[in-house]
Amino acid sequence: MLFRVCLAIFLVGMLFAGDGVHWSYSGDEGPQSWGELSPEFNMCSEGKNQSPINLTEFIDAQLAPISLTYAAVRCRIVNNGHTVKVDFETGSSLQVEGRVYRLLQFHAHSPSENQIEGHSFTLELHLVHGDEYGNLAVIGVMVAEGETNGALASFWKKIPEKEGDSAAIQDAITPEQLLPGDRSYFRFNGSLTTPPCSEGVLWLVMRDPITASKEQIKAFTEVIHGANNRPIQPLNARTVLY
């Protein structure tokens, strides 16, 4: 069991670690070149089920309500140079078709990586979960500019300004506060949106957005120094369920 949990944590670490190879969101090491930077990144250029996508042409599959067991836990916020992420202590989980995925972390992208019928949002949050076998499930939450987001305010008050910096958040925060009131969602099979672009990731994207204030959005983009979103990838033969 311990090995399986460690495996899940390792895979999540690979979300932005990129196997030690430097990569970027722009320039010669940007998304168009990821697949050429390392043999370990070949899925970035050769994969057929890559993320993000434009969610469209939905199939009504009458998806079961999303099942969450989220607890108020302490966490740590980290600036890893590619995004700001929040690592959670054990205690929260997502259940899909009888499989339990533990909430590991969430991070943000600006502008949104996924699109909904061609519409891009100001931010997108990715709540990353891993099961005991190392499989990943990501809940995507779109963020539109609007009212101040109380949950984000709790995290952003400790937002690290420099790459490599981190800070403990002593307040116990329930991650469920990051989700919209209506839990309707889209579902598709995809990949990591960063090198090594590994496939087999289950994506659950909330249909309704949450809001964040202009100041909250600016606080994130100033720390990241620009856009940190991978371009839309081909849907190929995949279906988007709702």
GIKA-V211127 format. One record per helix or strand. SS is the DSSP state (h for helix, s for strand). FROM is the first residue (numbers start at 1). TO is the last residue. Records with the same first field share a line. If there is no record, write none. Layout:
# GIKA-V211127
SS = FROM-TO, FROM-TO
This chain:
# GIKA-V211127
h = 2-20, 27-29, 31-37, 39-41, 43-46, 150-156, 175-178, 214-224
s = 54-55, 58-59, 67-69, 72-79, 84-88, 93-96, 99-109, 115-116, 119-119, 123-130, 136-145, 166-174, 185-191, 199-206, 210-212, 240-241
